[in-house]
């Protein structure tokens, strides 16, 4: 059991941190007898903890009372947490001298100091953990640090610190039973067919990229000769598509069903034709408006649903207006027959107020938090989390988007280099668990993009890495089940249970127990299923 002493304003961040690091904990009280105390206040009260971790980015009374020498304080530091490089977004202190394993990258100065005191080990860390958690889950990371799963590294360091001091630990890792992580494959339906685009920027852009653009891509190694020929032929065939004499080559639902055989994915559909919505400056960018009407594609959506796929809302104004969000959700739910839907905003429009607005609109989850221009961890984690301003709505962050990988204005990678860029993200999913969420747009397997081979290779990479493929809604449901798990400690026994009412077809939860002196990987595991309970020695 971990006990936490923090300012009341930090309570939401504390609670969410321990939903992500799912281990027994409680807020500090006078009768607390836990072996680990995490403290972010100025003074440490009397306690029986064997290890006390004092976080804070400013000098406090503890430092003065214990003669802790502070050399400097800086904001936006990069530090090494053991072997992991991690950005600190709040204030971070540098201390006089100590071998802590936590150092400032730029100066090599310690960012933590260890103090031994009457059988207790106190680790003074020069930043505020819960301030970092709030920043990551509310504001997110800039693209420059996208590759760093910062929140997962905070969890990993704290776990390692506890185990280093031979303290037993029980945890429910974000790993579905029988697999290494969840793979959530999603598709933003921005166009559906090229027949909807006549003499607009989309059509002219296609013609350029399919003809001259294919020649440039051949030279850059981004297209093969076969792909260039397919694109040239598609450009030649475009008038026949408009005349109804040839199939619309952007309608590639069968190709997605073929590539995704054996699992289901999620398709986010724009609810209104010709509506660009408002941006953050009050403008209405015409290019953002969809050229298709959802009512004209009922057969396509039913085909997806018959295959077990999920239909979500690709929102227009839902991110800023709950009434508009309710209307957008109602349009899609009428077409699909579902009682509720998840959402991802078109062009990833979002603000700090958006989670509360989307919850008020009635959405069950959001999957907007990600990057347009790169790939990685905007929230510092691949886990589903609850934003600070919501009660029920959860956020499914997105790590990989096809356009970020291949667009000239973004990473502009060749297929081979795109695989290299994705590989560390897959490795992190295997290491930390969570959900690796991918967005591959509806037209991306069609001319002129022809990114279907890259998509198929990604899926094979995920399969061989031990992924459990779930739709976005089912991914969120699995994390809801994990969040619902309860730890109850009574003396030397810990009872772990999941209240009933969850989908019995979802994978079970792993219960991981770390014991001092354990052999092999250092832990043992058992499985917890819906409605059951497990008792372990504390």
C-alpha positions as CSV (number, residue, x, y, z in Angstrom):
1,X,0.0,0.0,0.0
2,X,1.2,3.5,-0.9
3,X,0.0,6.5,1.0
4,X,-0.1,10.0,-0.5
5,X,0.1,13.4,1.2
6,X,-0.7,16.2,-1.3
7,X,-2.5,19.5,-1.5
8,X,-6.2,19.2,-2.0
9,X,-5.9,20.9,-5.4
10,X,-3.8,18.0,-6.6
11,X,-6.3,15.3,-5.6
12,X,-7.7,14.8,-9.1
13,X,-4.2,14.3,-10.5
14,X,-3.3,11.9,-7.7
15,X,-6.5,9.9,-8.3
16,X,-5.9,9.7,-12.0
17,X,-2.2,8.8,-11.6
18,X,-3.3,5.7,-9.5
19,X,-5.8,4.7,-12.1
20,X,-2.9,4.5,-14.5
21,X,-0.5,3.0,-12.0
22,X,-3.2,0.6,-10.7
23,X,-1.9,-0.4,-7.3
24,X,-3.3,-0.1,-3.7
25,X,-3.0,3.4,-2.3
26,X,-4.8,5.9,0.0
27,X,-4.5,9.5,1.0
28,X,-2.4,10.0,4.2
29,X,-4.2,10.1,7.6
30,X,-2.9,9.9,11.1
31,X,-3.4,6.1,11.3
32,X,-1.6,5.4,8.0
33,X,0.9,2.5,8.3
34,X,2.0,2.1,4.7
35,X,5.6,1.2,3.8
36,X,5.7,4.0,1.1
37,X,4.7,7.7,1.6
38,X,4.6,10.1,-1.4
39,X,4.6,13.7,-0.2
40,X,4.2,16.9,-2.2
41,X,3.6,19.3,0.8
42,X,6.2,21.3,2.7
43,X,6.5,19.2,5.8
44,X,6.6,15.5,6.4
45,X,4.3,14.4,9.3
46,X,5.2,11.6,11.7
47,X,4.8,8.3,9.8
48,X,6.0,4.7,9.8
49,X,7.0,4.5,6.1
50,X,10.2,2.7,5.1
51,X,10.5,4.9,2.0
52,X,9.4,8.5,1.7
53,X,9.5,10.2,-1.7
54,X,9.3,14.0,-1.4
55,X,8.4,15.6,-4.7
56,X,8.5,19.4,-5.3
57,X,10.0,21.9,-7.7
58,X,10.6,24.6,-5.1
59,X,12.6,24.8,-1.9
60,X,10.5,23.9,1.1
61,X,10.8,23.6,4.9
62,X,11.9,20.0,4.6
63,X,15.0,21.1,2.6
64,X,15.9,23.8,5.1
65,X,15.4,21.5,8.1
66,X,17.6,18.7,6.5
67,X,20.3,20.9,5.1
68,X,19.5,20.0,1.5
69,X,21.6,22.2,-0.8
70,X,19.8,23.6,-3.8
71,X,22.0,24.9,-6.6
72,X,19.4,26.1,-9.1
73,X,15.8,26.0,-10.2
74,X,14.7,25.9,-13.8
75,X,11.6,25.4,-15.8
76,X,11.3,23.0,-18.7
77,X,14.3,20.8,-17.8
78,X,15.2,17.6,-19.4
79,X,16.3,15.0,-16.8
80,X,17.5,11.4,-16.7
81,X,15.3,9.1,-14.6
82,X,17.7,6.2,-14.4
83,X,18.3,5.2,-18.0
84,X,15.2,7.1,-19.3
85,X,15.3,10.7,-20.7
86,X,12.2,12.6,-19.7
87,X,11.0,16.3,-20.0
88,X,9.9,18.1,-16.9
89,X,7.2,20.7,-17.6
90,X,7.1,22.5,-14.3
91,X,9.9,23.7,-12.1
92,X,12.8,21.4,-11.5
93,X,15.5,21.8,-8.8
94,X,19.2,20.8,-9.0
95,X,20.8,19.7,-5.7
96,X,24.2,20.0,-4.3
97,X,25.5,16.4,-4.3
98,X,24.0,12.9,-4.2
99,X,24.1,9.7,-6.2
100,X,20.4,9.5,-7.0
101,X,20.2,8.2,-10.5
102,X,18.1,11.3,-11.4
103,X,20.2,14.0,-13.1
104,X,19.8,17.1,-15.3
105,X,20.7,16.3,-18.8
106,X,22.3,19.7,-19.6
107,X,24.5,20.0,-16.5
108,X,24.7,16.5,-15.0
109,X,23.6,17.9,-11.6
110,X,21.4,15.7,-9.4
111,X,17.7,16.2,-9.7
112,X,17.1,14.1,-6.6
113,X,18.9,13.5,-3.3
114,X,18.7,10.5,-0.9
115,X,18.7,11.0,2.9
116,X,18.9,8.2,5.4
117,X,17.0,9.0,8.6
118,X,16.4,6.5,11.5
119,X,15.5,3.5,9.4
120,X,13.7,5.5,6.8
121,X,15.0,6.3,3.3
122,X,13.9,9.7,2.1
123,X,14.3,10.5,-1.6
124,X,13.9,14.2,-2.3
125,X,12.9,14.6,-6.0
126,X,13.3,18.1,-7.5
127,X,10.0,18.2,-9.4
128,X,6.3,17.7,-8.6
129,X,5.0,14.4,-9.9
130,X,1.3,15.4,-9.8
131,X,1.9,18.7,-11.4
132,X,3.6,16.8,-14.2
133,X,0.6,14.4,-14.4
134,X,-1.9,17.2,-14.7
135,X,0.2,19.0,-17.4
136,X,0.5,15.8,-19.5
137,X,-3.2,14.9,-19.3
138,X,-4.5,18.5,-19.8
139,X,-2.0,20.4,-22.0
140,X,0.1,17.5,-23.4
141,X,3.6,17.4,-24.8
142,X,4.9,19.5,-27.7
143,X,5.8,17.6,-30.9
144,X,9.5,17.9,-30.1
145,X,9.0,15.4,-27.2
146,X,6.3,13.3,-28.9
147,X,8.5,10.1,-28.9
148,X,8.8,10.1,-25.0
149,X,6.1,8.3,-23.1
150,X,6.7,10.6,-20.1
151,X,3.9,9.5,-17.9
152,X,4.7,5.8,-18.3
153,X,8.3,6.6,-17.4
154,X,7.2,8.3,-14.2
155,X,5.3,5.2,-13.3
156,X,8.2,2.9,-14.2
157,X,10.6,4.9,-12.1
158,X,8.4,5.0,-9.0
159,X,7.7,1.3,-9.3
160,X,11.4,0.5,-9.6
161,X,12.2,2.7,-6.6
162,X,9.7,0.8,-4.4
163,X,11.0,-2.6,-5.5
164,X,14.6,-1.5,-5.1
165,X,13.9,-1.1,-1.4
166,X,12.5,-4.7,-1.1
167,X,8.9,-3.6,-0.7
168,X,6.3,-5.9,-2.1
169,X,3.8,-4.5,-4.6
170,X,0.6,-5.7,-6.3
171,X,-0.5,-4.1,-9.5
172,X,-3.0,-4.4,-12.3
173,X,-0.9,-3.5,-15.3
174,X,-2.7,-2.0,-18.4
175,X,-2.2,-5.4,-20.2
176,X,-5.1,-7.6,-21.3
177,X,-4.9,-11.2,-20.3
178,X,-3.3,-13.3,-23.0
179,X,-1.7,-10.4,-24.8
180,X,1.0,-7.8,-24.5
181,X,-1.1,-4.7,-25.3
182,X,-4.2,-3.5,-27.1
183,X,-4.1,-2.4,-30.8
184,X,-6.9,-0.1,-31.7
185,X,-7.2,0.4,-35.5
186,X,-9.3,3.4,-36.5
187,X,-10.2,5.2,-39.7
188,X,-11.3,8.8,-40.2
189,X,-13.9,8.9,-43.1
190,X,-13.0,12.2,-44.6
191,X,-14.1,11.5,-48.2
192,X,-15.6,8.0,-48.8
193,X,-15.5,8.5,-52.6
194,X,-13.8,10.8,-55.2
195,X,-17.1,11.0,-57.1
196,X,-18.2,13.6,-54.4
197,X,-15.4,15.9,-55.5
198,X,-15.8,17.7,-58.8
199,X,-13.6,20.6,-59.7
200,X,-12.6,21.3,-56.1
201,X,-9.2,21.4,-54.3
202,X,-9.5,17.7,-53.5
203,X,-9.9,16.7,-57.1
204,X,-7.2,18.9,-58.5
205,X,-4.9,17.8,-55.6
206,X,-5.5,14.2,-56.5
207,X,-4.7,14.8,-60.2
208,X,-1.5,16.5,-59.4
209,X,-0.3,13.9,-56.8
210,X,-1.4,11.0,-59.0
211,X,0.5,12.2,-62.1
212,X,3.4,14.6,-61.5
213,X,3.5,13.8,-57.8
214,X,3.9,10.1,-58.5
215,X,7.0,10.9,-60.6
216,X,8.5,12.8,-57.7
217,X,7.6,10.0,-55.3
218,X,9.4,7.5,-57.6
219,X,12.5,9.7,-57.4
220,X,12.3,10.0,-53.6
221,X,11.7,6.3,-53.1
222,X,8.2,6.8,-51.7
223,X,6.4,5.0,-54.6
224,X,7.2,1.9,-56.7
225,X,6.8,1.8,-60.5
226,X,3.8,-0.4,-60.0
227,X,2.2,2.2,-57.7
228,X,3.0,5.0,-60.1
229,X,1.3,3.1,-63.0
230,X,-1.8,2.5,-60.8
231,X,-2.0,6.2,-60.0
232,X,-1.6,7.3,-63.7
233,X,-4.3,4.8,-64.7
234,X,-6.6,6.1,-61.9
235,X,-6.1,9.7,-63.1
236,X,-7.0,8.6,-66.7
237,X,-10.1,6.8,-65.4
238,X,-11.4,9.7,-63.4
239,X,-13.9,11.0,-66.1
240,X,-15.3,7.5,-66.3
241,X,-15.9,7.5,-62.5
242,X,-17.8,10.7,-62.8
243,X,-19.9,9.3,-65.6
244,X,-20.7,6.2,-63.7
245,X,-18.9,4.0,-66.1
246,X,-16.1,2.9,-63.7
247,X,-16.0,2.1,-60.1
248,X,-15.1,4.9,-57.6
249,X,-11.5,3.9,-56.7
250,X,-11.7,5.8,-53.4
251,X,-14.4,3.5,-52.2
252,X,-12.2,0.9,-50.6
253,X,-14.3,-0.7,-47.8
254,X,-13.6,-4.2,-49.2
255,X,-9.8,-3.6,-49.1
256,X,-10.0,-2.6,-45.4
257,X,-12.2,-5.7,-44.6
258,X,-9.6,-7.8,-46.4
259,X,-6.6,-6.3,-44.6
260,X,-8.3,-6.4,-41.2
261,X,-9.6,-10.0,-41.6
262,X,-9.7,-11.5,-38.1
263,X,-10.4,-8.4,-36.1
264,X,-12.6,-5.3,-36.0
265,X,-11.9,-1.6,-36.3
266,X,-13.6,1.8,-35.9
267,X,-14.7,4.2,-38.6
268,X,-15.3,7.8,-37.6
269,X,-17.9,9.4,-39.9
270,X,-18.6,13.1,-40.5
271,X,-22.2,13.8,-39.7
272,X,-22.9,16.8,-41.9
273,X,-22.3,17.5,-45.6
274,X,-20.8,20.9,-46.5
275,X,-20.4,22.1,-42.9
276,X,-16.8,23.2,-42.1
277,X,-17.6,24.3,-38.5
278,X,-15.7,27.0,-36.6
279,X,-12.1,27.0,-35.8
280,X,-10.6,28.5,-32.6
281,X,-10.5,31.9,-34.2
282,X,-14.1,31.9,-35.4
283,X,-13.2,31.2,-39.0
284,X,-14.9,28.6,-41.2
285,X,-12.2,26.9,-43.3
286,X,-14.1,25.6,-46.4
287,X,-11.6,22.8,-47.0
288,X,-12.7,21.2,-43.7
289,X,-16.3,20.5,-45.0
290,X,-17.2,17.0,-46.0
291,X,-18.6,16.4,-49.5
292,X,-20.6,13.3,-48.7
293,X,-23.9,12.9,-47.0
294,X,-24.1,10.0,-44.5
295,X,-27.6,9.2,-45.6
296,X,-26.3,8.2,-49.0
297,X,-24.0,5.6,-47.6
298,X,-26.2,3.5,-45.3
299,X,-25.2,0.3,-47.1
300,X,-21.6,1.0,-46.5
301,X,-22.1,1.6,-42.7
302,X,-24.3,-1.5,-42.4
303,X,-21.6,-3.5,-44.2
304,X,-19.1,-2.4,-41.5
305,X,-21.5,-3.1,-38.7
306,X,-22.3,-6.6,-40.1
307,X,-18.6,-7.3,-40.0
308,X,-18.5,-6.3,-36.3
309,X,-16.9,-2.9,-36.9
310,X,-17.8,0.2,-34.9
311,X,-19.1,3.5,-36.3
312,X,-18.1,6.7,-34.4
313,X,-18.6,10.4,-34.9
314,X,-16.0,12.4,-36.8
315,X,-17.1,15.7,-35.1
316,X,-17.3,19.1,-36.6
317,X,-18.4,21.5,-33.9
318,X,-18.7,19.1,-31.0
319,X,-15.4,20.1,-29.5
320,X,-16.6,23.6,-28.7
321,X,-20.4,23.3,-28.5
322,X,-22.3,20.6,-26.6
323,X,-25.6,21.3,-28.4
324,X,-23.9,20.8,-31.8
325,X,-22.2,17.7,-30.4
326,X,-25.5,16.2,-29.3
327,X,-26.9,16.8,-32.8
328,X,-23.9,15.3,-34.5
329,X,-24.1,12.2,-32.3
330,X,-27.8,11.8,-32.9
331,X,-27.3,11.9,-36.7
332,X,-24.9,9.0,-36.5
333,X,-26.8,7.0,-33.9
334,X,-30.0,7.2,-36.0
335,X,-28.1,5.7,-38.9
336,X,-26.4,2.9,-36.9
337,X,-29.1,2.2,-34.3
338,X,-26.6,2.6,-31.4
339,X,-27.6,4.3,-28.2
340,X,-24.3,6.3,-27.9
341,X,-21.1,6.8,-29.8
342,X,-17.5,7.8,-29.4
343,X,-16.0,10.8,-31.2
344,X,-12.8,12.0,-32.8
345,X,-12.7,15.6,-34.0
346,X,-12.1,16.4,-37.6
347,X,-8.6,17.9,-38.1
348,X,-8.1,17.1,-34.3
349,X,-9.7,20.4,-33.2
350,X,-9.5,20.5,-29.4
351,X,-9.2,22.8,-26.4
352,X,-8.8,22.5,-22.7
353,X,-12.6,22.8,-22.3
354,X,-13.4,20.1,-25.0
355,X,-13.6,17.0,-22.7
356,X,-16.3,18.6,-20.6
357,X,-18.1,19.9,-23.7
358,X,-18.0,16.4,-25.2
359,X,-19.2,14.8,-22.0
360,X,-22.1,17.2,-21.9
361,X,-23.0,16.3,-25.4
362,X,-23.3,12.6,-24.3
363,X,-20.3,11.0,-26.0
364,X,-19.0,7.9,-24.3
365,X,-15.4,8.5,-25.2
366,X,-13.1,10.8,-27.2
367,X,-10.1,9.9,-29.3
368,X,-8.8,13.3,-30.5
369,X,-5.7,13.7,-28.3
370,X,-2.8,13.1,-30.8
371,X,-0.7,14.9,-33.3
372,X,-1.3,16.0,-36.9
373,X,2.4,16.6,-37.7
374,X,4.1,13.7,-36.0
375,X,3.6,10.4,-34.2
376,X,3.9,9.7,-30.5
377,X,2.5,10.4,-27.0
378,X,0.7,13.8,-26.7
379,X,-0.5,12.8,-23.2
380,X,2.7,11.0,-22.4
381,X,0.8,7.6,-22.3
382,X,-1.0,5.1,-24.4
383,X,-3.4,4.4,-21.6
384,X,-7.0,5.4,-21.7
385,X,-7.4,8.2,-19.1
386,X,-10.1,10.5,-17.6
387,X,-9.6,14.2,-18.3
388,X,-9.6,16.4,-15.2
389,X,-12.9,18.1,-16.2
390,X,-15.0,15.0,-16.8
391,X,-16.9,12.4,-14.7
392,X,-17.5,9.6,-17.1
393,X,-16.0,10.4,-20.5
394,X,-12.6,8.8,-21.1
395,X,-9.9,9.8,-23.5
396,X,-8.4,7.2,-25.9
397,X,-5.2,8.9,-27.1
398,X,-3.9,8.3,-30.6
399,X,-0.2,7.6,-31.3
400,X,0.1,6.9,-35.0
401,X,-1.6,8.7,-38.0
402,X,-0.8,7.9,-41.6
403,X,-0.8,11.5,-42.9
404,X,1.7,12.5,-40.2
405,X,4.0,9.7,-41.4
406,X,3.8,10.4,-45.2
407,X,2.7,14.0,-45.9
408,X,5.4,16.2,-47.3
409,X,4.6,19.0,-44.8
410,X,5.0,16.6,-41.9
411,X,7.4,13.7,-41.5
412,X,7.5,12.9,-45.2
413,X,8.8,9.4,-44.7
414,X,9.3,6.6,-47.2
415,X,7.5,3.3,-46.3
416,X,10.7,1.8,-45.0
417,X,11.5,4.8,-42.8
418,X,7.9,4.9,-41.6
419,X,8.2,1.3,-40.3
420,X,11.4,2.4,-38.5
421,X,9.6,5.3,-36.9
422,X,6.7,3.1,-35.7
423,X,8.9,0.4,-34.3
424,X,9.8,2.2,-31.0
425,X,6.1,2.9,-30.4
426,X,5.3,-0.8,-30.8
427,X,8.3,-1.6,-28.5
428,X,6.9,0.8,-25.9
429,X,3.5,-0.9,-26.1
430,X,5.1,-4.2,-25.4
431,X,7.1,-2.7,-22.5
432,X,4.3,-0.7,-20.9
433,X,1.1,-2.2,-22.2
434,X,-1.8,0.2,-22.8
435,X,-3.4,0.8,-26.2
436,X,-1.6,1.6,-29.4
437,X,-4.2,3.6,-31.4
438,X,-3.7,4.0,-35.1
439,X,-5.6,6.3,-37.5
440,X,-5.5,5.2,-41.2
441,X,-7.8,7.4,-43.3
442,X,-10.5,6.0,-45.5
443,X,-8.7,6.9,-48.8
444,X,-5.2,5.9,-47.7
445,X,-5.4,2.4,-49.2
446,X,-6.5,3.9,-52.6
447,X,-4.9,5.9,-55.4
448,X,-3.0,8.3,-55.1
449,X,-1.8,7.4,-51.6
450,X,-1.6,3.6,-51.9
451,X,-0.5,3.2,-48.3
452,X,-2.2,-0.2,-48.0
453,X,1.0,-2.2,-48.0
454,X,2.4,0.0,-45.1
455,X,-0.9,-0.6,-43.2
456,X,-0.8,-4.3,-43.7
457,X,2.8,-4.4,-42.6
458,X,1.9,-2.5,-39.5
459,X,-0.9,-4.9,-38.6
460,X,1.5,-7.8,-39.1
461,X,4.0,-6.1,-36.8
462,X,1.3,-5.6,-34.2
463,X,0.2,-9.3,-34.5
464,X,3.6,-10.7,-34.0
465,X,4.2,-8.3,-31.0
466,X,1.3,-9.8,-29.1
467,X,-1.5,-7.3,-29.7
468,X,-5.1,-7.8,-28.8
469,X,-7.1,-6.0,-31.5
470,X,-10.2,-4.2,-30.2
471,X,-12.5,-1.5,-31.6
472,X,-12.2,1.9,-30.0
473,X,-15.3,1.4,-27.9
474,X,-14.2,-2.0,-26.7
475,X,-10.8,-0.7,-25.9
476,X,-12.3,2.0,-23.7
477,X,-14.6,-0.6,-22.1
478,X,-11.6,-2.8,-21.2
479,X,-10.0,0.2,-19.5
480,X,-13.3,1.0,-17.7
481,X,-13.3,-2.6,-16.3
482,X,-9.7,-2.1,-15.1
483,X,-10.6,1.2,-13.5
484,X,-13.5,-0.5,-11.8
485,X,-11.3,-3.0,-10.1
486,X,-11.1,-2.4,-6.3
487,X,-8.4,-3.2,-3.8
488,X,-9.5,-3.9,-0.2
489,X,-6.8,-4.4,2.4
490,X,-7.7,-6.2,5.7
491,X,-4.8,-6.8,7.9
492,X,-2.3,-8.9,6.0
493,X,-4.7,-9.7,3.1
494,X,-5.5,-7.8,0.0
495,X,-8.7,-8.6,-1.8
496,X,-9.1,-7.5,-5.5
497,X,-12.4,-7.7,-7.2
498,X,-14.2,-6.4,-10.3
499,X,-17.9,-5.4,-9.8
500,X,-20.2,-7.2,-12.3
501,X,-21.8,-5.6,-15.4
502,X,-18.8,-5.5,-17.8
503,X,-18.7,-7.2,-21.2
504,X,-17.8,-10.8,-20.4
505,X,-16.2,-11.2,-23.8
506,X,-13.5,-8.6,-23.0
507,X,-10.1,-10.0,-21.9
508,X,-9.5,-10.5,-18.2
509,X,-7.2,-8.4,-16.0
510,X,-3.7,-9.5,-15.0
511,X,-2.9,-9.3,-11.3
512,X,0.9,-8.9,-11.0
513,X,2.5,-9.4,-7.6
514,X,6.1,-8.3,-7.0
515,X,7.7,-10.0,-4.0
516,X,11.1,-9.3,-2.5
517,X,13.6,-11.9,-3.6
518,X,11.3,-13.3,-6.4
519,X,13.1,-15.3,-9.1
520,X,12.9,-14.8,-12.9
521,X,11.0,-11.7,-13.9
522,X,10.5,-10.7,-10.3
523,X,6.8,-11.1,-10.2
524,X,4.0,-13.7,-10.4
525,X,0.7,-13.3,-12.2
526,X,-2.9,-14.5,-12.0
527,X,-6.0,-13.5,-13.9
528,X,-9.0,-11.7,-12.6
529,X,-12.3,-12.0,-14.6
530,X,-15.5,-10.0,-14.4
531,X,-17.5,-10.5,-11.2
532,X,-14.7,-12.5,-9.5
533,X,-12.3,-11.7,-6.7
534,X,-8.7,-12.7,-5.7
535,X,-7.2,-12.6,-2.2
536,X,-3.4,-12.1,-1.8
537,X,-1.1,-11.8,1.1
538,X,-0.2,-8.2,1.7
